[in-house]
Amino acid sequence: MKTIIGTSAEEAVCWLKRGEPVALPTETVYGLAAPLFSEATIRKIYSVKQRPTNNPLIVHVLNFEQLKTVAETTPLVQVLTERFWSGPLTLVLKKKPCISDLVTAGQASVAVRCPQASLFRQAIELIGEPLVAPSANRFQHVSPTTAMHVLNDLGGRIPYILDGGACTFGLESTIVSLLDETQPTLLRYGPITAEALGTFLNRPLVMAKDVVSEQKPHLAPGLYKKHYSPQTPLYLVGNLADYVPPPRYKAIFEDRAAHVFLFPPSRPLREGECVLSPNRDLNEAASNLFDCLQTLDTQDWRSIWAEEASNEGIGRALNDRLSRAAYVDLRD
């Protein structure tokens, strides 16, 4: 199959109507989309991504009114969506009977969000129903934040990639479960921070534990301990500029190793080194993380060494992605 990169939402929807999944840009990462009520196309998503069916998909809606057609809503749900939608917040709610078990991994809940990206919203409007869309990459690979990232991973597997430029946030959405409204539970860190949600709700969120079972259904995507991984082994450390590797890792650290700095080091950059935020801004660092890993992964490096962020705000989401992507975690 030949994969075309284009800029027409109308052409993307034409492929969707023919039963083919297509890649669409969101404000978080590129998604591999299918119409919510086309099980045949949704099955192709799982096949193309080589994704296990116990890992549910996120349903993307235009607004609160469309949300009410796919999930049960409450006053708390409405208040949260009024504050944080459209945007990178996914809510796990009780599903309506119309939602296929294929979308929800057979569970009574469904993950829903309202995307901000104009091209994705245009595609929903044109097809006239919500779209399901996991990230547009093979399962557990680095998420794509540009059309070329999608092409490099899924080229020849899908017919069309709608190019909307680089994604704004560069990290997947924050996921919160409201199945028990007395204990809102943070399932995945993302651009909407735990601090912002806790302040808005006037109570801290419960933090969910990682999923360790590869057979049982997961409540939401992004819960595998191993995820977002480059093909090049990634080593995660605390402070890269001052890092002295243990003896067993010394040779690996010195043999064609690429370095990912959070902020600019005090010395000039060398070959194979990148800085996530020249402006020392954690939001900028988070938005550049996957692009940096994608770039280094296409080059001839034997390992990638990255440093963690401060564990607060968006830094938690950045550290979450790095720790799941790491081949070895060497933080103190």
C-alpha angles and dihedrals in degrees: 000000000000115000117215125200111210144152101230119109087189091059091047090054091048088060091047090053089052089058098257124128115232135194116250130185120243129178089257109041135324113284131211102228137203132166111269094235098045106091092177092059092043090054088055089056090058091046096046093048094039084229122164113244092230087073107083126220129237117243114220118210135181099230147335092287091058090045089060090061093060106030143028111260134202135185089267091053090050093049092050094048092048089055103039107023134127090039149069100316120113120193124203108215140160107284129233117242091252092072115097120236086232089070096046102036088248094301130133091237133076132200113227136178139168111230122222098204111107097218093052091048090049090054091052090050093048096049093042099225139069119281128223114217134170118182114298099245138085114282114288093001123124111288117250122243098174135042090248091057088056092048092050092054105030103024109139092018099078131034103224142028116192106216113217097159125247117343115253101226100026094204129085120262125280110256123211126179116218095176086115106033092190087066112032104197127210107221099172132016115233146143093308098070128224088237093055092048093046092050092049093047091041091230137073119262123243110246115228122223122241119268112248100176117090092191106047120078116267120226091224140357122270098045099114114112088224113053146120089039128167117219088241111079110260122211118197120209137170106239113008098189093062098029120137110186122224112259094260091057099039095096092046091049092053100040111087094312122168119216129214112199121193093212131008113290120229091253131060116278119258131210111295095023125117135180119219095204122022086181095053091242119143092208090055090047092052093049091052099044101091093040090054093048091046091052096047091045091061092054129078100264122140094208141003121221117198133179127225127244128232106285098244137090114348087350088078091059092046092050091046092057093044094048092050091046094048121111087197127011109213099169115137 
